[in-house]
Amino acid sequence: MNMAEAATVRRSRITPEREAELYTAVLDLLREVGYDALTMDAVATRTRSSKATLYRQWGSKAELVVKALRHQKPVTIGEIDTGSLRGDFHEMVTREDDCRMEQDTSLMRGLAMAVHENPDLLRALRELLFEPEMTGLDRILRRAVERGEIRADNPALDYVPHMLVGAVVVRGMVDNQPPTQAFLTSYIDAVVLPALGA
């Protein structure tokens, strides 16, 4: 057995149920203490597992945290296909309830602060969370172009991620309220779709 096969065998020892429990515990700790204060020791204690197992399975705190975030989003944006751009955007919004959105926004605000001091966290967020979502969003937009809903040369296409993320992040600062399905649906209809000419 070579080293890669041995690593695969070691990694496969954690059942999907146990993995889900670990991810839940990681996100709970993250909400309680924040990224910087979250330690692998604390995760090991909370989950009654060994720190060696955590490092063997995930390699780093950053990877563990980001994979926990990824795990709570079982459906990727790229899997959404309602047949229209408006329908796809609205479906994206309805995938998360208001309570979950508020929790996720709070977590992401905390992580946004932590990336300044933790380049490994930024790298993991980009590779494991942002890039797959951007690929899915590109797929949705490409289909809309192919259906003739939006022009391929519309300059707003490059700014769709910024518009969507901005709406979520800035809602708390401007309105002192968390993002909600109703707010995001209205924002998509009033801002994003008109900018795209859809």
FIKOLZA-1660 file (N, C-alpha, C; in steps of 0.1 Angstrom, whole numbers, plus 5000, padded with zeros to 4 digits):
% residues 198
   i   px   py   pz ch aa at
   1 5009 4988 5000  A  M  N
   1 5000 5000 5000  A  M CA
   1 5009 5012 5000  A  M  C
   2 5007 5021 4990  A  N  N
   2 5015 5034 4990  A  N CA
   2 5009 5044 5000  A  N  C
   3 5017 5055 5001  A  M  N
   3 5013 5065 5011  A  M CA
   3 4999 5071 5008  A  M  C
   4 4996 5074 4995  A  A  N
   4 4983 5079 4991  A  A CA
   4 4971 5070 4995  A  A  C
   5 4973 5057 4992  A  E  N
   5 4963 5047 4996  A  E CA
   5 4961 5046 5011  A  E  C
   6 4973 5047 5018  A  A  N
   6 4972 5047 5033  A  A CA
   6 4965 5059 5038  A  A  C
   7 4967 5070 5032  A  A  N
   7 4960 5083 5037  A  A CA
   7 4945 5081 5034  A  A  C
   8 4941 5075 5023  A  T  N
   8 4927 5074 5020  A  T CA
   8 4921 5065 5030  A  T  C
   9 4927 5054 5033  A  V  N
   9 4922 5044 5043  A  V CA
   9 4920 5052 5057  A  V  C
  10 4930 5059 5061  A  R  N
  10 4929 5066 5073  A  R CA
  10 4918 5076 5073  A  R  C
  11 4917 5084 5062  A  R  N
  11 4906 5094 5061  A  R CA
  11 4892 5088 5061  A  R  C
  12 4891 5076 5056  A  S  N
  12 4877 5070 5054  A  S CA
  12 4872 5064 5067  A  S  C
  13 4879 5065 5078  A  R  N
  13 4875 5059 5090  A  R CA
  13 4864 5066 5097  A  R  C
  14 4862 5079 5094  A  I  N
  14 4852 5087 5100  A  I CA
  14 4839 5085 5092  A  I  C
  15 4828 5081 5098  A  T  N
  15 4816 5079 5091  A  T CA
  15 4810 5093 5087  A  T  C
  16 4801 5093 5077  A  P  N
  16 4794 5105 5074  A  P CA
  16 4787 5111 5086  A  P  C
  17 4781 5103 5094  A  E  N
  17 4773 5108 5106  A  E CA
  17 4783 5115 5116  A  E  C
  18 4794 5108 5118  A  R  N
  18 4804 5114 5127  A  R CA
  18 4810 5127 5122  A  R  C
  19 4812 5127 5109  A  E  N
  19 4817 5139 5102  A  E CA
  19 4807 5150 5104  A  E  C
  20 4794 5148 5102  A  A  N
  20 4784 5158 5104  A  A CA
  20 4784 5163 5118  A  A  C
  21 4786 5154 5128  A  E  N
  21 4786 5158 5142  A  E CA
  21 4798 5167 5145  A  E  C
  22 4810 5164 5139  A  L  N
  22 4822 5172 5140  A  L CA
  22 4820 5186 5134  A  L  C
  23 4814 5186 5122  A  Y  N
  23 4812 5199 5116  A  Y CA
  23 4802 5208 5124  A  Y  C
  24 4792 5202 5130  A  T  N
  24 4782 5210 5138  A  T CA
  24 4789 5215 5150  A  T  C
  25 4798 5207 5156  A  A  N
  25 4805 5212 5168  A  A CA
  25 4815 5223 5165  A  A  C
  26 4821 5222 5153  A  V  N
  26 4831 5232 5149  A  V CA
  26 4823 5246 5147  A  V  C
  27 4812 5245 5140  A  L  N
  27 4804 5258 5138  A  L CA
  27 4799 5263 5151  A  L  C
  28 4795 5255 5160  A  D  N
  28 4790 5259 5173  A  D CA
  28 4802 5267 5180  A  D  C
  29 4813 5261 5180  A  L  N
  29 4825 5267 5187  A  L CA
  29 4829 5280 5180  A  L  C
  30 4828 5280 5167  A  L  N
  30 4831 5292 5159  A  L CA
  30 4822 5304 5163  A  L  C
  31 4809 5300 5165  A  R  N
  31 4799 5311 5169  A  R CA
  31 4802 5315 5183  A  R  C
  32 4807 5306 5192  A  E  N
  32 4809 5309 5206  A  E CA
  32 4822 5318 5208  A  E  C
  33 4833 5314 5201  A  V  N
  33 4846 5320 5205  A  V CA
  33 4852 5327 5193  A  V  C
  34 4847 5326 5181  A  G  N
  34 4854 5332 5169  A  G CA
  34 4865 5324 5164  A  G  C
  35 4870 5327 5152  A  Y  N
  35 4880 5319 5145  A  Y CA
  35 4893 5319 5153  A  Y  C
  36 4898 5330 5157  A  D  N
  36 4911 5331 5163  A  D CA
  36 4912 5323 5176  A  D  C
  37 4901 5323 5184  A  A  N
  37 4901 5316 5197  A  A CA
  37 4898 5301 5195  A  A  C
  38 4893 5297 5184  A  L  N
  38 4890 5283 5182  A  L CA
  38 4903 5276 5180  A  L  C
  39 4904 5265 5188  A  T  N
  39 4916 5257 5187  A  T CA
  39 4912 5242 5183  A  T  C
  40 4922 5235 5178  A  M  N
  40 4920 5221 5175  A  M CA
  40 4918 5213 5188  A  M  C
  41 4925 5218 5199  A  D  N
  41 4923 5212 5212  A  D CA
  41 4908 5213 5217  A  D  C
  42 4902 5225 5215  A  A  N
  42 4888 5227 5219  A  A CA
  42 4879 5219 5210  A  A  C
  43 4882 5217 5197  A  V  N
  43 4873 5209 5189  A  V CA
  43 4875 5194 5193  A  V  C
  44 4887 5190 5196  A  A  N
  44 4889 5176 5201  A  A CA
  44 4881 5173 5214  A  A  C
  45 4882 5183 5223  A  T  N
  45 4875 5181 5236  A  T CA
  45 4860 5181 5234  A  T  C
  46 4855 5190 5226  A  R  N
  46 4840 5191 5223  A  R CA
  46 4835 5179 5216  A  R  C
  47 4843 5173 5208  A  T  N
  47 4838 5162 5199  A  T CA
  47 4843 5148 5205  A  T  C
  48 4850 5149 5216  A  R  N
  48 4856 5136 5221  A  R CA
  48 4864 5128 5211  A  R  C
  49 4873 5136 5204  A  S  N
  49 4881 5129 5194  A  S CA
  49 4895 5134 5197  A  S  C
  50 4905 5127 5191  A  S  N
  50 4919 5131 5193  A  S CA
  50 4923 5142 5183  A  S  C
  51 4932 5151 5188  A  K  N
  51 4937 5162 5180  A  K CA
  51 4944 5156 5167  A  K  C
  52 4951 5145 5170  A  A  N
  52 4958 5138 5159  A  A CA
  52 4949 5134 5148  A  A  C
  53 4937 5129 5152  A  T  N
  53 4927 5125 5142  A  T CA
  53 4922 5137 5134  A  T  C
  54 4920 5148 5141  A  L  N
  54 4915 5160 5134  A  L CA
  54 4925 5165 5124  A  L  C
  55 4938 5165 5128  A  Y  N
  55 4948 5170 5118  A  Y CA
  55 4950 5160 5107  A  Y  C
  56 4949 5147 5110  A  R  N
  56 4951 5137 5099  A  R CA
  56 4939 5138 5089  A  R  C
  57 4927 5140 5094  A  Q  N
  57 4915 5141 5085  A  Q CA
  57 4915 5154 5078  A  Q  C
  58 4918 5165 5084  A  W  N
  58 4916 5178 5078  A  W CA
  58 4928 5186 5075  A  W  C
  59 4939 5183 5082  A  G  N
  59 4952 5190 5079  A  G CA
  59 4954 5203 5086  A  G  C
  60 4944 5211 5088  A  S  N
  60 4945 5224 5094  A  S CA
  60 4932 5229 5100  A  S  C
  61 4933 5238 5109  A  K  N
  61 4921 5244 5114  A  K CA
  61 4913 5251 5103  A  K  C
  62 4920 5258 5094  A  A  N
  62 4913 5266 5083  A  A CA
  62 4905 5256 5075  A  A  C
  63 4911 5245 5071  A  E  N
  63 4904 5235 5062  A  E CA
  63 4892 5229 5070  A  E  C
  64 4894 5226 5082  A  L  N
  64 4883 5221 5090  A  L CA
  64 4871 5230 5091  A  L  C
  65 4874 5243 5094  A  V  N
  65 4864 5253 5095  A  V CA
  65 4856 5255 5082  A  V  C
  66 4864 5256 5071  A  V  N
  66 4858 5259 5058  A  V CA
  66 4850 5247 5053  A  V  C
  67 4855 5235 5056  A  K  N
  67 4847 5223 5052  A  K CA
  67 4834 5221 5060  A  K  C
  68 4835 5226 5073  A  A  N
  68 4823 5226 5081  A  A CA
  68 4813 5236 5075  A  A  C
  69 4817 5247 5070  A  L  N
  69 4808 5257 5064  A  L CA
  69 4803 5251 5051  A  L  C
  70 4811 5245 5043  A  R  N
  70 4807 5239 5030  A  R CA
  70 4797 5228 5033  A  R  C
  71 4799 5220 5044  A  H  N
  71 4790 5209 5047  A  H CA
  71 4775 5213 5049  A  H  C
  72 4774 5225 5055  A  Q  N
  72 4760 5230 5058  A  Q CA
  72 4753 5236 5046  A  Q  C
  73 4760 5236 5034  A  K  N
  73 4754 5240 5022  A  K CA
  73 4754 5228 5012  A  K  C
  74 4745 5218 5014  A  P  N
  74 4746 5206 5007  A  P CA
  74 4743 5208 4992  A  P  C
  75 4735 5218 4988  A  V  N
  75 4732 5221 4974  A  V CA
  75 4741 5232 4969  A  V  C
  76 4748 5230 4958  A  T  N
  76 4756 5241 4953  A  T CA
  76 4747 5250 4943  A  T  C
  77 4751 5262 4941  A  I  N
  77 4744 5271 4932  A  I CA
  77 4743 5265 4918  A  I  C
  78 4754 5258 4914  A  G  N
  78 4754 5253 4900  A  G CA
  78 4743 5242 4897  A  G  C
  79 4738 5236 4908  A  E  N
  79 4728 5226 4906  A  E CA
  79 4714 5232 4904  A  E  C
  80 4712 5245 4906  A  I  N
  80 4699 5252 4904  A  I CA
  80 4697 5254 4889  A  I  C
  81 4686 5250 4884  A  D  N
  81 4682 5253 4870  A  D CA
  81 4667 5252 4869  A  D  C
  82 4661 5264 4871  A  T  N
  82 4646 5265 4870  A  T CA
  82 4641 5268 4856  A  T  C
  83 4650 5272 4847  A  G  N
  83 4646 5275 4833  A  G CA
  83 4646 5290 4831  A  G  C
  84 4648 5298 4841  A  S  N
  84 4649 5313 4839  A  S CA
  84 4659 5318 4849  A  S  C
  85 4665 5330 4846  A  L  N
  85 4675 5336 4855  A  L CA
  85 4668 5341 4867  A  L  C
  86 4656 5347 4866  A  R  N
  86 4649 5352 4878  A  R CA
  86 4645 5340 4887  A  R  C
  87 4641 5329 4881  A  G  N
  87 4637 5317 4889  A  G CA
  87 4650 5311 4896  A  G  C
  88 4661 5311 4889  A  D  N
  88 4673 5306 4895  A  D CA
  88 4678 5315 4907  A  D  C
  89 4677 5328 4905  A  F  N
  89 4681 5337 4916  A  F CA
  89 4672 5335 4928  A  F  C
  90 4659 5335 4925  A  H  N
  90 4649 5333 4936  A  H CA
  90 4651 5320 4943  A  H  C
  91 4654 5310 4935  A  E  N
  91 4657 5296 4941  A  E CA
  91 4669 5297 4950  A  E  C
  92 4679 5304 4946  A  M  N
  92 4691 5306 4955  A  M CA
  92 4687 5311 4968  A  M  C
  93 4679 5321 4968  A  V  N
  93 4675 5328 4981  A  V CA
  93 4666 5319 4990  A  V  C
  94 4657 5311 4983  A  T  N
  94 4648 5303 4992  A  T CA
  94 4655 5290 4997  A  T  C
  95 4668 5287 4993  A  R  N
  95 4675 5276 4998  A  R CA
  95 4679 5278 5013  A  R  C
  96 4679 5290 5018  A  E  N
  96 4682 5293 5032  A  E CA
  96 4671 5300 5039  A  E  C
  97 4667 5296 5051  A  D  N
  97 4657 5303 5058  A  D CA
  97 4663 5315 5065  A  D  C
  98 4654 5324 5069  A  D  N
  98 4659 5337 5075  A  D CA
  98 4668 5335 5087  A  D  C
  99 4665 5326 5095  A  C  N
  99 4673 5323 5107  A  C CA
  99 4687 5318 5103  A  C  C
 100 4688 5309 5094  A  R  N
 100 4701 5304 5090  A  R CA
 100 4709 5315 5083  A  R  C
 101 4702 5323 5075  A  M  N
 101 4709 5334 5068  A  M CA
 101 4716 5343 5079  A  M  C
 102 4708 5346 5089  A  E  N
 102 4713 5355 5099  A  E CA
 102 4726 5349 5106  A  E  C
 103 4725 5336 5109  A  Q  N
 103 4736 5329 5115  A  Q CA
 103 4748 5329 5106  A  Q  C
 104 4746 5325 5093  A  D  N
 104 4757 5324 5084  A  D CA
 104 4763 5338 5081  A  D  C
 105 4755 5348 5081  A  T  N
 105 4761 5362 5079  A  T CA
 105 4769 5366 5090  A  T  C
 106 4765 5363 5102  A  S  N
 106 4773 5366 5114  A  S CA
 106 4786 5358 5114  A  S  C
 107 4786 5345 5110  A  L  N
 107 4798 5337 5109  A  L CA
 107 4807 5343 5099  A  L  C
 108 4802 5347 5087  A  M  N
 108 4810 5352 5076  A  M CA
 108 4816 5365 5080  A  M  C
 109 4809 5374 5087  A  R  N
 109 4815 5386 5092  A  R CA
 109 4827 5384 5100  A  R  C
 110 4826 5374 5110  A  G  N
 110 4837 5371 5118  A  G CA
 110 4849 5365 5110  A  G  C
 111 4846 5357 5101  A  L  N
 111 4857 5351 5093  A  L CA
 111 4863 5362 5084  A  L  C
 112 4855 5372 5079  A  A  N
 112 4861 5382 5071  A  A CA
 112 4871 5390 5078  A  A  C
 113 4869 5392 5091  A  M  N
 113 4879 5399 5100  A  M CA
 113 4891 5390 5101  A  M  C
 114 4889 5377 5103  A  A  N
 114 4900 5368 5106  A  A CA
 114 4909 5366 5094  A  A  C
 115 4904 5367 5082  A  V  N
 115 4913 5364 5070  A  V CA
 115 4925 5374 5070  A  V  C
 116 4924 5386 5076  A  H  N
 116 4934 5395 5075  A  H CA
 116 4947 5390 5082  A  H  C
 117 4945 5382 5092  A  E  N
 117 4956 5377 5100  A  E CA
 117 4959 5362 5097  A  E  C
 118 4951 5356 5089  A  N  N
 118 4952 5342 5086  A  N CA
 118 4951 5339 5071  A  N  C
 119 4963 5340 5064  A  P  N
 119 4962 5337 5050  A  P CA
 119 4958 5323 5046  A  P  C
 120 4960 5314 5055  A  D  N
 120 4956 5300 5053  A  D CA
 120 4941 5299 5053  A  D  C
 121 4934 5307 5061  A  L  N
 121 4920 5307 5061  A  L CA
 121 4914 5313 5048  A  L  C
 122 4920 5324 5043  A  L  N
 122 4916 5330 5031  A  L CA
 122 4918 5320 5019  A  L  C
 123 4929 5314 5019  A  R  N
 123 4931 5304 5008  A  R CA
 123 4921 5293 5009  A  R  C
 124 4918 5287 5021  A  A  N
 124 4908 5277 5022  A  A CA
 124 4894 5282 5018  A  A  C
 125 4890 5294 5022  A  L  N
 125 4877 5299 5019  A  L CA
 125 4876 5301 5003  A  L  C
 126 4887 5306 4997  A  R  N
 126 4886 5307 4982  A  R CA
 126 4885 5294 4975  A  R  C
 127 4893 5284 4979  A  E  N
 127 4894 5271 4972  A  E CA
 127 4882 5263 4975  A  E  C
 128 4877 5262 4987  A  L  N
 128 4867 5253 4991  A  L CA
 128 4853 5259 4991  A  L  C
 129 4851 5272 4992  A  L  N
 129 4838 5278 4994  A  L CA
 129 4835 5287 4982  A  L  C
 130 4843 5297 4980  A  F  N
 130 4840 5308 4971  A  F CA
 130 4841 5303 4956  A  F  C
 131 4852 5296 4953  A  E  N
 131 4854 5292 4939  A  E CA
 131 4843 5283 4934  A  E  C
 132 4839 5273 4942  A  P  N
 132 4828 5264 4937  A  P CA
 132 4815 5272 4935  A  P  C
 133 4812 5281 4944  A  E  N
 133 4800 5289 4943  A  E CA
 133 4801 5299 4931  A  E  C
 134 4813 5304 4928  A  M  N
 134 4814 5313 4916  A  M CA
 134 4813 5305 4903  A  M  C
 135 4818 5293 4904  A  T  N
 135 4817 5284 4892  A  T CA
 135 4802 5281 4889  A  T  C
 136 4794 5279 4900  A  G  N
 136 4780 5276 4899  A  G CA
 136 4772 5289 4894  A  G  C
 137 4776 5300 4899  A  L  N
 137 4770 5313 4895  A  L CA
 137 4773 5315 4880  A  L  C
 138 4785 5313 4876  A  D  N
 138 4789 5314 4862  A  D CA
 138 4780 5305 4853  A  D  C
 139 4778 5293 4858  A  R  N
 139 4769 5284 4850  A  R CA
 139 4755 5289 4848  A  R  C
 140 4750 5295 4859  A  I  N
 140 4736 5301 4859  A  I CA
 140 4736 5312 4849  A  I  C
 141 4746 5321 4849  A  L  N
 141 4746 5333 4840  A  L CA
 141 4748 5328 4826  A  L  C
 142 4757 5318 4824  A  R  N
 142 4759 5313 4810  A  R CA
 142 4746 5308 4804  A  R  C
 143 4739 5300 4812  A  R  N
 143 4726 5295 4807  A  R CA
 143 4716 5307 4803  A  R  C
 144 4716 5317 4811  A  A  N
 144 4708 5329 4809  A  A CA
 144 4712 5336 4796  A  A  C
 145 4725 5336 4793  A  V  N
 145 4730 5342 4780  A  V CA
 145 4725 5333 4769  A  V  C
 146 4727 5320 4770  A  E  N
 146 4723 5310 4760  A  E CA
 146 4708 5311 4757  A  E  C
 147 4700 5313 4767  A  R  N
 147 4685 5314 4765  A  R CA
 147 4681 5328 4759  A  R  C
 148 4691 5337 4759  A  G  N
 148 4688 5350 4753  A  G CA
 148 4682 5360 4764  A  G  C
 149 4683 5356 4776  A  E  N
 149 4677 5365 4787  A  E CA
 149 4686 5377 4790  A  E  C
 150 4699 5375 4788  A  I  N
 150 4708 5386 4790  A  I CA
 150 4719 5386 4779  A  I  C
 151 4724 5398 4776  A  R  N
 151 4735 5399 4765  A  R CA
 151 4748 5394 4771  A  R  C
 152 4756 5387 4762  A  A  N
 152 4769 5382 4767  A  A CA
 152 4779 5394 4769  A  A  C
 153 4776 5405 4763  A  D  N
 153 4786 5417 4765  A  D CA
 153 4781 5427 4776  A  D  C
 154 4771 5423 4784  A  N  N
 154 4766 5432 4794  A  N CA
 154 4777 5434 4805  A  N  C
 155 4782 5446 4807  A  P  N
 155 4793 5448 4816  A  P CA
 155 4789 5444 4831  A  P  C
 156 4776 5444 4834  A  A  N
 156 4772 5441 4848  A  A CA
 156 4775 5426 4851  A  A  C
 157 4777 5417 4841  A  L  N
 157 4779 5403 4843  A  L CA
 157 4791 5401 4853  A  L  C
 158 4801 5409 4851  A  D  N
 158 4813 5408 4859  A  D CA
 158 4811 5411 4874  A  D  C
 159 4800 5418 4877  A  Y  N
 159 4798 5423 4890  A  Y CA
 159 4786 5416 4898  A  Y  C
 160 4781 5406 4892  A  V  N
 160 4770 5399 4898  A  V CA
 160 4774 5393 4912  A  V  C
 161 4786 5387 4913  A  P  N
 161 4789 5382 4927  A  P CA
 161 4791 5394 4937  A  P  C
 162 4796 5405 4933  A  H  N
 162 4797 5417 4941  A  H CA
 162 4784 5422 4946  A  H  C
 163 4774 5422 4936  A  M  N
 163 4761 5427 4940  A  M CA
 163 4754 5418 4950  A  M  C
 164 4755 5405 4947  A  L  N
 164 4749 5395 4956  A  L CA
 164 4755 5395 4970  A  L  C
 165 4768 5394 4971  A  V  N
 165 4775 5394 4984  A  V CA
 165 4773 5407 4991  A  V  C
 166 4774 5418 4983  A  G  N
 166 4772 5431 4989  A  G CA
 166 4759 5433 4996  A  G  C
 167 4749 5428 4990  A  A  N
 167 4735 5429 4996  A  A CA
 167 4734 5422 5009  A  A  C
 168 4741 5411 5010  A  V  N
 168 4740 5403 5022  A  V CA
 168 4748 5410 5033  A  V  C
 169 4760 5414 5030  A  V  N
 169 4770 5420 5040  A  V CA
 169 4765 5434 5044  A  V  C
 170 4761 5442 5035  A  V  N
 170 4758 5456 5038  A  V CA
 170 4744 5458 5045  A  V  C
 171 4735 5448 5044  A  R  N
 171 4722 5450 5050  A  R CA
 171 4723 5454 5064  A  R  C
 172 4731 5447 5072  A  G  N
 172 4733 5450 5086  A  G CA
 172 4738 5463 5089  A  G  C
 173 4747 5468 5081  A  M  N
 173 4753 5481 5083  A  M CA
 173 4744 5492 5079  A  M  C
 174 4737 5491 5068  A  V  N
 174 4728 5502 5063  A  V CA
 174 4715 5502 5071  A  V  C
 175 4708 5490 5072  A  D  N
 175 4695 5489 5078  A  D CA
 175 4695 5484 5092  A  D  C
 176 4706 5480 5097  A  N  N
 176 4707 5474 5111  A  N CA
 176 4698 5462 5112  A  N  C
 177 4697 5454 5101  A  Q  N
 177 4688 5442 5101  A  Q CA
 177 4696 5431 5093  A  Q  C
 178 4693 5419 5097  A  P  N
 178 4699 5408 5089  A  P CA
 178 4693 5407 5075  A  P  C
 179 4700 5400 5066  A  P  N
 179 4694 5397 5053  A  P CA
 179 4682 5387 5055  A  P  C
 180 4672 5389 5047  A  T  N
 180 4661 5380 5048  A  T CA
 180 4657 5375 5033  A  T  C
 181 4649 5365 5032  A  Q  N
 181 4645 5361 5019  A  Q CA
 181 4638 5372 5012  A  Q  C
 182 4629 5379 5019  A  A  N
 182 4621 5389 5013  A  A CA
 182 4630 5401 5008  A  A  C
 183 4639 5405 5016  A  F  N
 183 4648 5415 5012  A  F CA
 183 4657 5411 5000  A  F  C
 184 4662 5399 5000  A  L  N
 184 4671 5395 4989  A  L CA
 184 4663 5393 4976  A  L  C
 185 4651 5388 4977  A  T  N
 185 4643 5386 4966  A  T CA
 185 4639 5400 4959  A  T  C
 186 4636 5409 4968  A  S  N
 186 4633 5423 4963  A  S CA
 186 4645 5429 4957  A  S  C
 187 4656 5428 4963  A  Y  N
 187 4669 5433 4958  A  Y CA
 187 4673 5428 4945  A  Y  C
 188 4671 5415 4943  A  I  N
 188 4674 5408 4930  A  I CA
 188 4665 5414 4919  A  I  C
 189 4652 5416 4923  A  D  N
 189 4642 5421 4913  A  D CA
 189 4645 5436 4910  A  D  C
 190 4649 5443 4920  A  A  N
 190 4650 5458 4918  A  A CA
 190 4664 5462 4913  A  A  C
 191 4674 5454 4916  A  V  N
 191 4688 5458 4913  A  V CA
 191 4695 5449 4904  A  V  C
 192 4696 5436 4907  A  V  N
 192 4705 5427 4900  A  V CA
 192 4699 5424 4886  A  V  C
 193 4686 5421 4885  A  L  N
 193 4680 5417 4872  A  L CA
 193 4680 5430 4863  A  L  C
 194 4676 5442 4867  A  P  N
 194 4676 5453 4858  A  P CA
 194 4691 5457 4854  A  P  C
 195 4700 5455 4863  A  A  N
 195 4714 5457 4858  A  A CA
 195 4719 5448 4847  A  A  C
 196 4713 5436 4847  A  L  N
 196 4716 5426 4837  A  L CA
 196 4707 5428 4824  A  L  C
 197 4698 5437 4825  A  G  N
 197 4688 5438 4814  A  G CA
 197 4679 5427 4813  A  G  C
 198 4676 5420 4824  A  A  N
 198 4667 5408 4823  A  A CA
 198 4654 5412 4828  A  A  C
% end
